Amino acid sequence: MSRTSVLALRLAGPLQSWGASSRFTRRTTESAPTKSGVIGLLAAAAGIERGDDTRLAPLAALRFAVRMDQPGTRIRDFHTAHHAVTGASMPLSERFYLADAVFVAAVEGDHALLTGLRDALRTPVYPPYLGRRSCPPSEPVDLGLYEEARLEDVMASVPWQASPWYRRRHQAPQTLTVLRETAADESTATADVLRDQPVSFDAAHRRHALRTVVTDPVSTPIPSDGTSPQKAHDPFAALDVLEN
């Protein structure tokens, strides 16, 4: 019998964009990473090609959750482009992003599959990005593999991942919001239904099915030393001192 484990990810970068219903010249973003976007990140790291639905299926079957550790700010940009052959101007498009956001995402499933995905994140075939190719992560996304764990427990126990500068300027919230895919034996009476279950990433015919999601608050798990576990250099720290 296979073991069930959980692979946790830290999704942080200057910009993120997780579109679920973008069409034509208006490319919106959800307020948190989508399952299709995160599965796409994992598939890219594992070298799964866009039209390879057979290899995609086991990843799509993983149960997914995301925690909003640092909501970020929604911004809008205008995008211009020209036809590669004719040089003609393409239609002006609006593109929306989340700036300075940090999320903890996790997938639950077969231990062997998740072990392979963790290894792929450390040596990816294709580079990971946060919803769009123009949005690279600022740090490695692998937060670790939790053996024989449950998605709910990992979401409640991974230390708060907000950036150091954010932690200095904001008091830690009492709770964090978790958007969690329902378990097979769980009631869906209060769940939301989203068309965000990846079926195919084939560029010619992308397909998504429905999945059910519940919103849970969890107590903010502050690191034992009271600091962010990510000790990246903040080049603007000196400016904060001058302001004070």
C-alpha positions in Angstrom: 0.0 0.0 0.0 1.5 3.4 -1.0 2.2 6.0 1.6 0.6 9.4 1.5 2.9 12.4 1.9 2.7 16.2 1.4 5.1 18.4 -0.7 5.2 22.0 0.5 6.2 25.0 -1.7 7.0 28.6 -1.0 5.7 30.8 -3.8 7.4 34.2 -3.6 8.6 36.7 -6.2 8.4 40.4 -7.3 5.4 39.5 -9.4 3.0 36.6 -9.7 -0.1 36.1 -11.9 -2.5 33.2 -11.6 -5.1 33.5 -14.2 -8.2 31.2 -14.1 -10.5 32.9 -16.7 -8.2 35.2 -18.8 -9.3 35.7 -22.4 -8.3 37.9 -25.3 -6.7 41.2 -24.3 -7.6 41.2 -20.6 -5.4 38.8 -18.5 -6.6 38.8 -14.9 -5.1 37.1 -11.8 -6.7 35.3 -8.9 -5.8 36.5 -5.4 -4.0 33.2 -4.7 -2.2 30.6 -6.8 -4.4 28.2 -8.8 -4.1 24.4 -8.8 -3.6 24.4 -12.5 -0.8 27.0 -12.2 1.0 25.1 -9.5 0.6 21.7 -11.2 2.0 23.4 -14.3 5.0 24.5 -12.3 5.6 21.0 -11.1 5.1 19.5 -14.5 7.6 21.9 -16.0 10.2 21.0 -13.4 9.6 17.3 -14.2 10.0 17.9 -17.9 6.4 16.9 -18.8 5.6 18.4 -22.2 2.4 20.3 -22.7 0.6 17.7 -24.7 1.6 14.7 -22.6 -1.7 14.2 -20.8 -0.8 10.7 -19.6 2.1 11.9 -17.5 0.1 15.0 -16.4 -2.8 12.9 -15.0 -1.0 11.7 -11.7 0.0 15.2 -10.9 -3.5 16.6 -11.5 -4.9 13.9 -9.2 -2.9 15.3 -6.2 -4.9 17.1 -3.6 -4.0 20.8 -3.4 -4.1 23.7 -0.9 -2.6 27.2 -0.7 -2.1 29.5 2.3 -2.0 33.3 2.0 1.0 34.4 4.1 1.5 37.8 2.4 -1.4 38.8 0.2 0.6 41.3 -1.9 -0.8 44.2 -4.0 -2.8 43.8 -7.2 -1.3 45.9 -10.1 -2.2 46.5 -13.7 0.2 46.7 -16.7 -0.3 47.3 -20.4 1.4 45.0 -22.8 2.4 45.7 -26.4 3.6 43.3 -29.0 4.4 43.0 -32.7 3.9 40.1 -35.1 7.2 38.1 -35.4 6.9 37.9 -39.2 5.1 41.0 -40.5 6.1 43.4 -37.7 2.5 44.6 -37.4 1.3 45.9 -34.0 -0.7 43.4 -32.0 -3.7 44.5 -29.9 -2.9 46.3 -26.6 -3.6 44.0 -23.7 -4.2 44.6 -20.0 -2.2 42.3 -17.6 -2.8 42.0 -13.9 -0.3 40.8 -11.3 0.2 40.3 -7.6 3.3 42.3 -6.4 5.3 41.2 -3.3 3.0 38.3 -2.5 4.1 35.1 -0.6 2.1 31.9 -0.5 2.6 28.4 0.9 1.2 25.8 -1.5 1.1 22.1 -0.9 0.1 18.9 -2.7 -0.9 15.6 -1.1 -0.5 12.2 -2.7 1.7 9.2 -3.3 5.1 9.4 -1.5 7.1 8.1 -4.4 5.5 10.6 -6.9 6.1 13.5 -4.5 9.7 12.5 -3.9 10.3 12.6 -7.6 8.7 16.0 -7.9 10.8 17.4 -5.0 13.9 16.2 -6.7 12.7 17.8 -10.0 12.2 21.1 -8.2 15.9 21.0 -7.1 17.1 20.2 -10.6 14.3 21.3 -13.0 14.1 20.4 -16.6 12.3 23.7 -17.4 12.6 26.7 -15.0 9.6 27.2 -12.7 7.6 30.4 -12.8 4.8 31.9 -10.8 1.8 31.7 -13.2 3.6 33.4 -16.2 7.0 33.1 -17.7 7.7 36.7 -16.9 7.3 35.9 -13.1 10.2 33.9 -11.8 10.4 32.9 -8.1 12.8 35.0 -6.0 14.0 31.9 -4.1 13.9 28.1 -4.4 10.3 27.0 -4.0 10.9 23.6 -2.3 9.8 23.8 1.4 10.3 20.1 2.1 8.5 16.7 1.9 6.4 15.7 4.9 6.2 11.9 5.0 2.9 10.2 6.0 1.3 13.6 6.6 -2.1 15.2 5.9 -2.6 18.4 3.8 -4.5 20.1 6.6 -1.8 19.5 9.2 1.0 20.8 6.9 -1.0 23.9 6.2 -1.4 24.5 9.9 2.2 23.8 10.9 4.6 25.3 8.2 6.1 28.5 9.8 4.7 31.8 8.5 6.6 32.6 5.3 6.1 36.4 5.0 9.2 38.3 3.9 11.5 39.9 6.5 10.6 43.4 5.4 6.9 42.6 5.7 7.3 41.1 9.1 9.1 44.3 10.3 6.3 46.5 9.1 3.2 44.4 10.0 2.1 42.7 13.1 1.7 38.9 12.7 -2.0 38.2 12.0 -3.8 35.9 14.3 -5.0 33.6 11.5 -4.0 32.9 7.9 -6.5 31.9 5.1 -6.2 28.5 3.6 -7.9 27.5 0.3 -8.1 23.7 0.5 -9.3 21.1 -1.9 -11.9 18.8 -0.2 -11.0 15.3 0.7 -12.8 12.3 -0.9 -14.8 11.6 2.3 -15.5 15.2 3.2 -18.8 17.0 2.9 -19.0 19.6 0.1 -22.0 21.4 1.3 -20.1 24.6 2.1 -17.5 24.2 -0.7 -17.0 26.5 -3.7 -16.7 25.0 -7.2 -13.9 26.2 -9.4 -13.0 25.3 -13.0 -9.4 24.8 -12.0 -8.8 21.0 -12.3 -6.1 20.6 -15.0 -7.0 18.0 -17.7 -4.7 19.1 -20.5 -2.1 21.8 -21.0 -2.0 21.3 -24.8 -1.6 24.8 -26.2 -4.1 24.0 -29.0 -6.8 22.7 -26.6 -6.3 23.4 -22.9 -8.9 21.8 -20.8 -9.9 22.2 -17.1 -12.6 20.4 -15.1 -14.3 21.4 -11.9 -12.9 20.9 -8.4 -14.3 21.8 -4.9 -12.6 24.1 -2.5 -13.2 25.0 1.2 -11.8 28.1 3.0 -10.2 27.4 6.4 -8.6 29.9 8.8 -5.5 28.5 10.6 -3.6 30.1 13.5 -0.5 31.8 12.3 2.5 29.4 13.0 5.2 31.9 14.1 8.8 30.5 13.9 10.2 29.6 17.3 12.9 32.3 17.0 10.3 35.0 16.1 11.9 35.6 12.7 11.3 34.6 9.1 13.0 31.3 8.2 14.0 32.9 4.9 17.0 35.0 5.8 17.5 36.6 2.4 19.4 39.9 2.2 17.1 43.0 2.1 18.9 45.8 0.2 16.4 48.4 1.5 17.0 47.6 5.2 19.3 50.6 5.6 16.6 52.9 4.3 14.2 51.7 6.9 16.7 52.7 9.6 17.1 56.2 8.1 13.3 56.6 8.0 13.0 55.9 11.7 
